[in-house]
């Protein structure tokens, strides 16, 4: 059986004030073509279909179009809610959708029901785990001590009646780590304080393949079959590396070992994200402008000592999709800052915001003891959010 693994679509996302709907429909169109070209049996979407829990009508329409087109090609869809999604909205109409071969994760109720699919080797079970927090899982396991995200996901997985002799594939949307090593992160992801949302990779040992979502850089964790698809588009300049989608062929399972083949299929953006640097005259010279697509999304750093007042307008005349303009010269270096006319989508953690606020208000930095206290309080809030 052949799966195409996607995650972190973030439909409806804007970057530096630019709507990416056209870019998103472009890359989803590539996915539709891949489903046919590679004879894919099922599409796995590991969370964050939307960028917001209450998506716009345009975002909902885009996801509806995409899922409908996948189903029309006879390809099954298994999708889960991520931390950016509303679990209730994703689960809406799931019984009706299942009749069309579209399986979406339910609101977590203490048990995960697998989606069984069949090929020439028999049944294969897909386990759709939505994004889980300790506060989400704790009410369903009153006798268990659930303090961390690892505890929460472990309880949810242990409640799954996984048959080790069968082929089992999990979908999960968590921050998974192994051996204390930090995976590759990017600026556009939601950052938790001190890594409190870590989930140990060993929690997923019962599964032959784990389709992960949450981190935007494609990468494996601990083993090749425990993998982040990454986002299909770059959502910050830290994500400029080429994007891919894992194509997973699941063969026969014998003596507890499942035959897997994993390939990475490239995805081409409508507009690449890139960074250029230099003086204004050089960057607006025809040979430089023509060296790469001028309508790429750009982060420009000007190095002129005295840049003209209309530098932004001059640059946009050549580069219409200029997103960020920085200045790097003797004046900005002496001031210890980098002049900026537009900000990237980098997000600070709550602890970093509190550090900045405290120093601004008090003229001094947090002491190590104060920082530990603030981190502990933020940790408690993250693990036990108030219900709406």
C-alpha positions in Angstrom: 0.0 0.0 0.0 1.3 3.4 -0.9 0.8 6.6 1.2 1.6 10.2 0.5 2.3 12.0 3.8 1.5 15.7 4.2 1.3 18.0 7.2 1.0 21.6 8.3 -0.9 22.9 5.3 -1.8 26.0 7.3 -4.5 27.0 4.8 -5.3 30.7 5.2 -1.9 31.7 6.5 -0.5 35.1 5.8 3.3 35.9 5.9 4.4 39.5 6.5 0.9 40.6 5.3 1.0 38.6 2.1 -1.8 36.1 1.5 -0.6 32.7 0.4 -3.9 31.3 -1.0 -2.6 31.3 -4.5 0.7 29.6 -3.4 -1.2 27.0 -1.4 -3.6 26.1 -4.2 -0.6 25.8 -6.5 1.2 23.3 -4.3 -2.0 21.3 -3.5 -2.5 21.0 -7.3 0.9 19.4 -7.5 -0.2 16.9 -4.7 -3.3 16.0 -6.7 -1.1 15.3 -9.8 1.3 13.2 -7.6 -1.6 11.0 -6.3 -2.3 9.9 -9.9 1.3 9.8 -11.1 2.6 7.7 -8.2 -0.6 5.6 -7.9 -1.1 6.5 -4.2 -3.7 4.6 -2.2 -4.1 7.0 0.7 -3.2 10.6 1.6 -2.2 11.1 5.2 -2.5 14.7 6.6 -0.8 15.0 10.0 -2.5 18.1 11.4 -2.8 21.8 11.0 -5.1 21.8 8.0 -5.9 25.4 8.8 -3.8 28.2 10.2 -6.4 29.3 12.7 -9.0 27.4 14.9 -11.7 29.6 13.3 -10.6 29.6 9.6 -12.0 32.1 7.1 -14.6 31.0 4.6 -11.9 31.2 1.9 -9.7 28.8 3.8 -12.6 26.3 4.4 -13.5 26.5 0.7 -9.8 25.7 -0.2 -9.7 22.6 2.0 -13.1 21.5 0.8 -11.9 21.7 -2.8 -8.7 19.8 -2.1 -10.2 17.0 -0.1 -13.0 16.6 -2.6 -10.5 16.4 -5.5 -8.5 13.7 -3.6 -11.7 11.7 -2.9 -12.8 12.0 -6.6 -9.5 10.3 -7.6 -10.4 7.3 -5.5 -7.7 8.0 -2.9 -8.5 7.5 0.7 -7.8 10.5 3.1 -6.9 10.2 6.8 -6.5 13.6 8.5 -6.0 14.7 12.1 -6.5 18.0 13.9 -3.3 19.9 14.8 -2.7 22.5 17.5 -3.8 25.3 15.0 -7.0 23.5 14.2 -10.3 23.3 16.1 -10.8 19.6 16.8 -14.5 20.1 16.7 -14.5 21.7 13.3 -12.2 19.1 11.8 -14.4 16.3 13.2 -17.6 17.9 11.8 -19.5 15.5 9.4 -16.9 12.7 10.0 -19.5 9.9 9.7 -20.7 11.2 6.4 -17.2 11.9 5.1 -16.1 8.3 6.0 -18.6 7.0 3.5 -16.6 8.9 0.8 -13.3 7.4 2.0 -12.3 10.6 4.0 -11.5 9.8 7.6 -11.0 12.7 10.1 -9.9 12.5 13.7 -12.7 12.8 16.3 -12.6 15.0 19.3 -10.5 13.0 21.7 -12.7 10.8 24.0 -10.1 8.5 25.6 -10.0 6.0 22.7 -8.7 6.1 19.2 -10.4 3.9 16.6 -8.2 2.8 13.7 -9.0 3.2 10.1 -8.6 -0.2 8.4 -7.5 -0.3 4.8 -6.7 -3.5 2.8 -4.2 -4.5 0.1 -2.8 -7.8 -1.2 -1.1 -8.4 2.1 -4.2 -8.0 4.2 -5.3 -5.2 6.5 -3.3 -2.2 7.6 -4.5 -0.1 10.5 -4.1 3.7 10.5 -4.4 5.3 14.0 -5.4 9.0 13.8 -4.2 10.7 17.0 -5.2 14.4 17.1 -3.0 17.0 18.9 -3.0 16.0 22.6 -2.3 18.0 25.7 -2.2 16.7 29.3 -5.4 18.5 30.1 -7.1 16.8 27.1 -6.1 13.3 28.2 -6.2 13.5 32.0 -10.0 13.3 32.4 -10.1 10.0 30.6 -7.5 8.3 32.7 -8.2 9.4 36.3 -6.0 6.7 37.8 -3.0 7.7 35.8 -0.4 10.3 36.7 -0.3 12.6 33.7 2.0 15.5 34.1 3.8 15.9 30.8 3.0 15.7 27.1 4.9 12.4 27.0 2.6 11.0 29.8 -0.5 12.2 27.9 0.5 10.7 24.5 1.8 7.5 26.1 -1.6 7.0 27.8 -3.5 7.6 24.6 -1.3 5.2 22.7 -1.4 2.5 25.4 -5.2 2.6 25.2 -5.0 1.7 21.5 -5.5 -2.0 20.9 -2.5 -2.3 18.6 -1.9 -5.8 17.3 1.9 -6.1 16.9 1.5 -8.8 14.3 -0.5 -6.5 12.1 0.8 -3.4 10.1 0.2 -0.2 12.1 0.6 3.4 11.0 0.0 6.3 13.3 -0.7 9.9 12.5 0.4 12.4 15.3 0.8 16.1 15.6 3.3 16.6 18.5 6.8 17.9 19.2 8.7 14.5 19.2 12.3 14.3 20.4 14.7 11.4 20.9 17.8 11.1 23.0 17.8 14.7 24.1 18.6 15.9 20.6 16.6 18.9 19.3 15.0 18.5 15.9 15.2 21.3 13.3 12.8 24.1 14.1 11.8 27.2 12.2 10.5 30.7 12.9 6.9 30.1 11.9 6.2 27.3 14.5 4.5 27.9 17.8 7.3 27.6 20.5 6.6 26.3 24.0 8.6 27.3 27.0 11.6 25.2 27.7 10.5 22.3 25.5 7.6 21.4 27.8 5.6 20.0 24.9 8.3 17.3 24.1 7.0 13.8 23.5 9.6 11.0 23.7 9.9 9.1 20.4 9.8 5.8 22.3 6.0 6.4 22.9 5.5 5.4 19.2 7.5 2.1 19.2 4.4 0.0 18.5 3.9 1.6 15.1 5.6 0.6 11.9 5.4 4.1 10.4 4.5 7.4 12.2 3.3 10.3 10.1 4.2 13.3 12.1 3.1 16.9 11.8 4.0 20.1 13.8 7.5 20.9 12.7 7.9 22.6 9.3 11.3 21.1 8.3 11.1 17.6 6.7 13.1 15.3 9.0 13.2 11.9 10.7 13.3 11.5 14.5 15.1 8.5 16.0 14.4 6.2 13.0 13.6 6.6 9.3 10.0 5.5 9.9 9.2 8.2 12.5 9.1 11.2 10.2 8.0 14.8 9.9 6.7 15.6 6.4 7.3 19.3 7.0 5.1 22.0 5.6 4.5 22.0 1.8 5.5 25.6 1.6 8.0 27.9 3.3 6.2 30.0 5.9 9.3 31.9 7.0 12.7 32.7 5.6 14.2 30.1 8.0 12.3 27.5 5.9 14.0 28.2 2.5 15.3 24.6 2.1 13.5 22.6 -0.6 10.2 21.1 0.4 9.2 17.4 0.0 6.5 15.0 0.7 7.3 11.4 2.0 6.0 8.7 -0.3 5.7 5.5 1.8 5.2 2.0 0.5 4.2 -0.4 3.1 4.8 -4.0 2.2 4.4 -7.3 4.0 5.1 -7.7 7.8 6.9 -10.8 8.9 8.4 -11.7 12.3 7.5 -8.3 13.6 9.4 -6.5 10.8 7.4 -4.5 8.2 8.8 -3.9 4.8 8.9 -0.2 4.2 10.2 2.0 1.4 10.3 5.7 1.9 11.0 8.3 -0.8 10.9 12.0 -0.7 9.0 13.7 -3.6 9.9 17.3 -4.3 7.3 20.1 -4.1 7.9 23.2 -6.1 6.6 26.6 -4.8 4.8 29.2 -7.0 7.1 31.8 -5.4 10.3 30.8 -3.7 11.5 32.5 -0.5 15.0 33.9 -0.8 17.4 36.5 0.7 19.6 39.0 -1.1 22.0 41.5 0.2 24.0 44.5 -1.1 23.8 48.2 -2.0 20.6 49.5 -3.7 22.2 50.3 -7.1 23.6 46.8 -7.3 20.4 45.0 -6.3 18.3 46.9 -8.8 20.7 46.4 -11.7 19.0 44.5 -14.5 21.5 41.6 -14.5 20.9 41.0 -10.8 17.1 41.4 -11.0 17.0 39.0 -14.0 19.3 36.4 -12.3 16.3 34.8 -10.5 12.5 35.2 -10.6 11.8 38.8 -9.6 8.4 37.9 -8.1 10.0 35.6 -5.4 9.2 36.4 -1.8 12.3 38.4 -0.8 14.1 39.4 2.4 16.5 42.2 1.3 19.3 43.6 3.4 20.6 47.0 2.1 24.3 47.8 2.9 24.3 51.4 1.7 25.8 53.8 4.3 23.2 56.4 3.2 20.2 54.6 1.7 17.8 56.9 -0.1 14.5 57.7 1.5 12.6 55.9 -1.2 14.6 52.7 -1.1 11.5 50.5 -0.4 9.7 52.0 -3.4 12.7 51.5 -5.7 13.1 47.9 -4.6 9.4 47.1 -5.0 9.6 48.4 -8.5 11.9 45.5 -9.3 10.8 43.0 -6.7 7.0 43.3 -6.2 6.9 40.6 -3.5 9.5 42.2 -1.2 8.5 41.1 2.2 11.2 42.3 4.5 13.7 45.1 4.2 16.7 45.4 6.5 19.6 47.9 6.7 23.1 46.8 7.7 25.6 49.6 7.8 28.0 51.4 10.1 25.2 53.3 11.8 23.0 50.2 12.5 26.0 48.2 13.7 27.1 51.0 16.0 23.6 51.1 17.5 23.7 47.3 17.9 20.6 46.9 15.9 19.6 46.0 12.4 17.3 48.6 10.8 14.1 47.0 9.5 11.1 48.3 7.6 9.1 45.0 7.8 9.3 42.2 10.3 9.6 38.5 9.5 7.2 36.0 11.0 9.5 34.9 13.8 7.7 34.2 17.0 9.2 34.6 20.5 8.3 32.1 23.2 6.1 33.4 26.1 9.2 33.3 28.4 11.2 35.5 26.0 8.3 37.9 25.8 8.2 38.0 29.6 11.9 38.5 29.8 11.7 41.5 27.5 8.7 43.0 29.3 10.4 42.6 32.7 13.6 44.2 31.6 11.7 47.1 29.9 9.7 47.7 33.1 12.5 47.3 35.7 15.7 48.1 33.8 17.3 44.8 34.7 17.1 41.2 33.7 15.3 38.4 35.4 17.5 36.5 38.0 17.9 32.7 37.4 15.5 32.1 40.3 12.9 34.4 38.9 13.2 32.9 35.4 12.7 29.4 36.8 9.6 30.6 38.7 8.1 32.2 35.6 8.9 29.1 33.4 7.2 26.9 36.0 4.0 29.0 35.9 4.0 29.2 32.1 4.5 25.4 32.1 1.5 24.9 34.3 -0.7 27.1 32.1 0.4 25.3 29.0 -0.3 21.9 30.4 -3.6 22.9 32.0 -5.3 25.5 29.6 -8.6 26.9 30.6 -11.5 25.5 28.5 -13.4 27.9 26.4 
